[in-house]
Structures are given as structure tokens and as C-alpha cells.
Amino acid sequence: FANYHPRRYAVLDKAVKAIASGEIDTVISAACDMQGRLIGKRVTGSFFVEHCLDHGTHFCTYLLGTDMEMNTPDGFDLMNWESGYGDFLARPDWDTLRVIPWLEKTALVLSDAVIESSGELVSVAPRTILRNQIERLAAKGFQAKMAAELEFYVLGESYADAHQKGYVDLKRFGWYNEDYHLFQATKAEPLYRKFRNYLTEAGVPIEFSKGEAAPGQHEVNIHYADALESADRAALLKHGCKEIAFQDGLAVTFMAKPDHAWTGSSGHIHVSLWDAEGTRNLFHDPSCPGGMSQLMRWFLGGMIATAREFALLLGLNVNSYKRFASASWAPVNIVWARDNRTCGFRIVGHGNALRIENRFPGGDANPYLAYAAVLAAGLHGIENQIDPGPEFKGNGYLAKGHARVPRALYEAIEAWEESEIALGSFGADVVSHYLNTARVEQHAYDSIVTTWERERYFERG
């Protein structure tokens, strides 16, 4: 195999035997699109063994140049009508191969998007963008360990029901704030139990689940791992939760702000830097105040310095920015503190568990892009030795004299477009590609007349 090593051979050998015995009859070849969705093909097990093991499967280039509705907008240099919308190759990453317990006789492997003629990774693919930041860290002798906390709403109705209703008057699974409420969570425990157990069985180890700060809202915490594996786990969790809920006639949404009256859903990211062997947390230095090493302070300084410029990679949707509101549990001001949930950056843990929690991403964030933004920000801080300033004391929502997260997608677009740091961190092709993606989204939103507008202006305007 092209990417052979002993562990992968053992994994593949086991998979081939499972297919031969009939234990597995379908292999999903999956990649991640810009919106954070898994795309790909279901391959008959025998065909996968005979034709796809060291080659992969093809997918149309347009899948990395669409909007949420799968339209093919202009402005993408790598995929357009003039190029004929050919194929990229989905090259399997065998470290990600796993059985999917909620689907009958099915395994899944995550893939990297590759230009088949050259074997090069597609530069604008989300998994490539994260890989590049991981390589930049490795060149300095660092590796990142990361974890995601994902919040979502469970609806007491199906996706089809919600669609037929026009997503109006959605029925949440619950009717009061269920933050940490054991009894309220018990009502949906048959579903949550499947989330925890199925996902753990599928190689997405769940630490715990809990009720969140609104009716029908829940949170699931994934155990930490190296950056790429952690992002893979987050993408699989979001996809898996939707499939499992669908099988029970229910629906979940990771939308950042499903309704203006609902609490937003977060997608907090935890990060720490370790040595190349992964044995020592370089963020911890017992001789420094609060145990925060100089390296950790520089990393945090970079996150603060780039929070506005990199916001686009945390939220590519118009709705992403409607979650940010004072006293909403979503941060507003770009400040840091230890164990203070009113601040955008929260320092948590002790010793080898010392880490930074980035509270800005929403549940709708593409894990690969958001993780890449976190690592690129930290690298910028390390390379320029940026001090984060003093710890903020008090209510972070009332912070004065500090920068604020972009109020809307158009602000994030402007910050991204003008960012020299983004160009240096990600390259011109990535900056241009995602700038066009965001502009397409903003234009689509600006051209739509909403129910709110009719209610406000139809008679009185």
C-alpha cells in the first residue's frame, strides 16, 4: 500500500477479513466539505477491497466549491465551469478506519482530498488546511492536543416534520432549562445513551453528556487527542448524532442560533502544546505565575491578536454571529481569564491538564477549519512572542477597551480580507477561496426577504 506501515497493515488486514466473512459489506469513503459536512460514497465491501484499498474513490471537484444548497457559484479558481468540474481523489487515511455500530455491517474511512495527477493534497480542503498547521507545529518540535465540546438541540420531531413546517414553531425535546438536570435529561436518555455508547464504540470516545442551558439543549464532550484525530472525532460526532437521531424519528441541530429566543449552541475547543514525543505539556511551568509557561502566554497572545482576523474560519455562516450576545454564555469581548466563562479565552486545568479553552466557536463550526485557526493563531503568537496582557478580572461582558468578536459575517469578511497574518499563515489560495465562500453566503442572505421583515414592515412600513 502507498501509505503502508505495520499498524495500518494490521488494520487493513482485519478489515479485509471482516469483509470476506460478511461481517462488513459496506465501506463509506468520506471526506469533509467546507461547510463541515461529510461527503463521499458507499462502496460495496468486495469492490472496495479489489479496487479502492491503495487508491481511494473519486468525487467531483465542485464539492469543495459550493454553498450550503450545493449551488456552484462563481469565483472559485480551483473548480468552475471552465475547468469542466472534473474529479478529486478521496485518498483513505487508514488511521481513521472504524466500524459504524449504528449502521448495519458498515465501516467508514475518512479521506484526504488529493489531486490525482500529482498526488498533492488539495490546498483548500479543510483537512489539508489543518494538516498544514500541524506540520508547521511539528517543524518547531511541538504537537497539539485538542478536544471539542459540542452543544446541540434535540427536537421532538423528525427532520421531515421540521422541513414541512418551514422550520417554524419547532418542538424542542423539553420545556425548561435543563442545565445539569438529571431528571430532564432522563426523558431523552434513550437517545443520549446511544450517542455516548455508539460513538465511543466507533472510536469517538465520549467522556460525558449533560443538559445545557435551554430546553432540549445538550452537550457532549469528546476525549482529547492529537489535533487531526480530535477534529476527525468532532466531524464524526456531528454526522453520527444526526444519523442516530434520524433513526429514532427525532432531529438534532448544531446550528449556532436556531431561534432568536433560544440560547446559542457552542463548540468550545480546548488546546495545549506538547513536546514532540507527546509526553510533556509545554503549557505548564510550575515556576511561572499560575503555572502558565511563557510558551503558553505567547500562544494565548496569538489567539487574542488574531481573534477577529481568523473569525471567518470559526463561523462561515451568517447565523454563526447571531450567537454572540451579552450574558448569553457565548463570549463577546476578546479577553482571557482563569476559569471565567464570561471571557472568550478561559484557562482551565492544572499540571499536564493545563490548557486554553477557546469559547468563540459555535456548534456549527467546521472542526478542521476551526482547529486550523486555533493552531495558526498560536503559532503567530509564538513566532512574534505576543504577550496576552494581564488576566481580565470580573464580568467579561462589561470589558472596556478590548476588541470585540465580529458582530456579523460581513465584519468577519472584512477582517479576513485585510489580514496579512491570514495570508502568511494559510496562503493566498486558502484566503481567496474562503473569502469567496463567505461572500457567496453573505450575498445569498442579503437577497432574501425574511418573515421578520414582513411582520415588521408589511402594514406599517
N, C-alpha and C positions, 0 to 999 in steps of 0.2 A: 504494500500500500504506500501511496505517495507520502503520507504523514505517519508512517509506521513508528511505533516504539512498543516495547513489550506490554505495557499496561493496556494500550489501545488494542493490541492484537488480542489480548485476553478478553476484552470487552466485545470485540467483533466476533471472536470465535464463539463466545456464549450466545451472541445474537443470532449468528448463522445456525447454530444448533437449535435455538428456540424456534426459528422459522422452519427448519427442516422437520421438527417434531410436530408442528402445527400449533405450538403454544402462542406464537406470534404469526399473524397472517397479513398485517398491515404495518407499514413504516411511514410515518409522517416526516417529510423533509420540510423543515420550517426555517424561515428567515424573518427578520423584523423590518417592517417598513418605517417610514418617517414618523407616522402617527403612533408608533408603538405597538401596532397590531402584528400578530403572527400571520405570515402568508406562506404559501407553499403548496405541496401536493401530497396526496395519499398514494403510496406506491404499494402494489401487491408485493408481499414478502418475497416470493420466489424471484420476481423480476428485480427487486432491489438487490438481492444477493448476486444475481447474474450480471447486472448492468450498472449498478449505482455505487458500489462499495468504495471505489477509489476515484470516482469521477463526480458523482452527485447528480443533481437534476437541474433542469433549466427553468428560468422564469423570465417573463417579459420585462425589459428594462423600464417600462413605464411605471412599474410598481414602486419604484423609488423616485417617481416624479409626478405624483397625483395629489389631489386634495382628499378630504375625508370622504367625498362622494365618488371617488375613483375617476374623476374627470381628468383630462390630460391638458392642463393649462400650458400656455406658452412661457418661455423664459428659462427653461432648464437646458443647459448646454449639453448634458450627457445623454439626454433622452428627449426626442422630439419627432415630429412627423417627417422632417427632412432626413433623419437618420434611419427611418424605417421601423423604429421600435423593435429592435432585434432582441436577443437574449443575453442575460447574465447567467452565470453558473452559480447554483447554490452548492457550495463545497462543504460536505459534512465536517463538523468538528466532533470527532468521536468521543471526546471527553464529556460531551453533553448527552450521549445516547442513554435513554431511560425508557422503562415500561410505563405506560399511562394507565393507571388502575381503573379510572372511571370510563375508559373506552375499551370495548371488547377486543382482546387479542391484538393490542396496538402498542407500538413503540414509537418514540419521537426522537429525532436528532436535530439539533439546531445547526444552522449552516452559516457560513460567511459568503457574502456576495463577491463574486470573482469575475474578472474579465477573462473569458475562456482562452482567447488567443494568446494572452501574455501570462496568465496565471496570477496577475496582480489583483489585490483587493480593490473593490470599488470604493473610491475615496470618500464618497458622500453617504455610504451605507452606515447606519447608526452603529452597528457592531464594529465596523472598521474605525470609526471616529474614536470609540472607546479604546480599541486596541492600540491606536497610535499614542494616546495619552499614557497608557500602561507602559509602552515601550520607552517613552520619554522618562518616566519614573525609573524604570529599570536601568537606564543608562546612567543614572545618578546613584544607583545602588539601593533604591527603595522599592518596596512593594506596598500596595494599599490593601487594607482590609476594610470591607464596607458591608453595610446592611441596610435594608429598606423596611420602613413601617408604612403599611398601606391601609388607608381608610376607604370605605365604600358604603353605599346604601343597599340594603336588601329591600326589594319590593314584594308585596304580597300579591303579585300578579305577574304574568309572563311578559316576555319581550313583545310578543304579538299583541297582547292586550294593550300594552303601553303605546305601541305604534298606532293601533286602531283608534285610540283616544287622542291622538295627536300630542302625546306626552303631556297632557293637561290633567290636573286632578289625580296625580299618581298616588297609588295606595302604598304607603310605606308599611313595612313589617314592624309595627309598633306604633304607639301613640303618645309616648312620653320619653324624655331624655333618659337614655339607658346607660350612661357613662358608668362603667364598672358594675352595673346592676346585674346580679346573677340570675334573679328570677326572670327579669325581662328577656335576658339573653337565652334563657332556657326555652322560650317559646320558639326560637329559631335554631335551637341546638342541634336538631337532626341535620340541618344544613351545615352549620358551623363545624360539627363533628366530621362531616365528610370533607370539608375544606382542610381541616388540620390533618386528618389521617391519610386521605388520598394524596395530598400534596407532599407530605412527608415521605410516603411510600414512593412517590415519583421523583425523589431526590431534591425536593424543595423543603428542607427541614423547618417546621413551624415551631417557634418557641411557645407562643400562646395566642389566644384571641380574646377580645374583650369588647363589651359595649362601648360605644363612643358617645359624644356629647349631643346627640339628637335622636329622635325616634327612627328606628330602623337602621341606624348607622353603627358600623362595626369596624374594628381594626384587627389586622393580623400582622404579627411580627415574624420576620424570617431570620434565621440564624445567620451570623456573619460568615463571610468567605472572602477569597480574593476578589478583586474588582469585577473581573469578567464573569466569573461564576455567580457572583451576587446579582449582577444585572440580569444574567440569564434566568436566575431564580425568580426575580421580580416580574419579568416578562411572562414566564410560565405561570406564575400565580394568577396574574390578571386574566390570562386566557383560560386557565383551568377553572377559576371561580365562576366565570361566565358559563362555561360548558356544564359544570356540575349543577349550578342553579337552574339552567335551562332544562336539565333532565328532571328536575323536581317541579317544573311548571312555574318557577319563580325567575326573578331577574335581579342582577346586581349592576350597579353603575359606579365607575370610578371617576365620573365627571367631577371636576373641581367644585362646581357650584350648580347642582341640579335645579335649584329653585332659589329665588332671591330671599325667601323666608327660611331656607334651610341652612344649617351650619355647613361650611365648606368641608370637603374631604382632602386631607393632606397625604403627602407621600414622602415623609421625612427620610433623609439619608444620613447615615452615620459613617464616619470615616476616621481612620488612623493610619499612619505610615509606619512600616516595619522595616527591619533590615532585610537584606536580600534572601536570607535563609528563612525569614518569617518566624523568627524565634523571639525577637525583642521589639517592643513597641517604642519607636523612636520619639513619640509624642511625650513620653513620660521621663522626667528627670527629677528625682526627689530633692535635688539641691536647688531647684528653681521654685519661685513662688507658685503655690497651687499645684506643684508638680508638673507644670507646663514647660516643656523644653523650648529652647529658642527656635528649633525647627518647627514645633507646633505653632508658636506665635507667628512665625513667618507665613506658614500655611494658612492660618486664620486670617492674617493680614491680606493675603492674596484673595481669599474668598470675599472679604469685605470690599476690597478695592474693585473687584470685577462683578459684584453682585448685580448691578444694573446692566452692564455691558453683556453679560452672559445670560441674562434672564430669559432670553428668547429660547435657549436650549432647555430651560426648565418648563416653559409654557409656550407651545406653538399655537395654542388655541385662543380665540377671543375670550372664551369662558374662563380660561385659566386665571385671569387677572381679576375676575369678579369675586374670587375667594378672599382677597386681601381687604380686610376691614378691621377697624379698631375694635378691641375687646371681643374678637371672634375666634380666638385660638389660632388664627393664621397671622403671621407676623406682618408688620407694615414697615417698620424702620430698620435700617441696616446697622444693628448694634449687636454686641455679644455680651454674654454673662454666663456665670456658672449656674446651672440648674434653674434657669429663669425662662418660663415658657412664653413670656411676652416679647422675647428677643428673637431676632432672625437666626442667630447662631448661639447654640446652647452647649456649654461644656459639661459633659457628664462622665461618670466613671472614675476609677482610681487605678493606679498602677498600670498593669498591662491592658486594662479595660478603659483607660483614659482615651477620650475621643471627642470629635466635634459632631454635633447634630445640626445639619442644615435643615431649617424648618420652612424654607421657602417653597420647595417643590410641592405640587398638588398630586392627588391620586391619579390625575390624567397624564402625568409626565411620562415621556418615553424614557425608560430606565437607562438605556445606553447613552442617550444624549445628556441626560441629567448627570449621570456618573462622570461622563467625559468633562462636563462643565466644572464639576467639583474638583477633579484632578488637575485640569488645566489652570483653574484659579489658584489652587495651592502651589502648583509649580511656578506660577508667576510670582507669587509671594516669596517663595524660596529663592528664586533667581535674583530677585530685586531686594531681598531682605526687608520686606514691608512689615512694619510693626502695626499690630491691630489697634493700638491705643489702649487706654485704661478700660477695665471692665465697667459696663454700664450698671448702675445701681438704681433699682426701683422699677417703675412701670414703663416697659419699653415702648408702649403705645404713645406715651407722652414725651418721648425723647425729642429734644430740640437740638438743632444744629447738626443733625445727621442726615445722610442721604436716605431716600425712601425707595422702596421697590417700585418699578414702573406701575402706573395706575391702570394702564390698558395696553393692549397688544401694540398699538401704534407707537407708544413710548418705547417699548422694548425693541421694536423695529428700528427706530431712530438710534437708540443706544448701540445696537448690534452693527448697524451700517457704518457708524462713525468710529468704531472701535479698532484701534491699531493693535490692541492686545489680542483681540479675536483673530485678526489676520496672522499675527505671529504664532499664535497657539494652534490654530486649526488649518490655516492655509486659505488661499483665495477661493479655491473651488468649493470648499465647505461653506465659507461665509456667503458666497454668492448663491449657492444652492438653497440654503435655508433662509436667506433673505427673501428670495423669490417665493418660497413656500409660505412664509408669513404674510407677504404682500398679497398673495392669492387669497389667503384666508381672510385678511382684513377687507379686501375688496368685495368678497362674497358677502360678508357681514354688512358692509356699508350699503349694499344694493338691495337689502331685504327690508320690507315693511313688517314690523312686528305687531303682535297683539297689543302690547303695551302702548304703541303709538296710536293705534285705532281707538283704544279706550280713552286715551288722553286727549286726542285732537279731533276725532270724527265729528262730534257735535259742537265742541267748544272752541275748536281751532279756527 
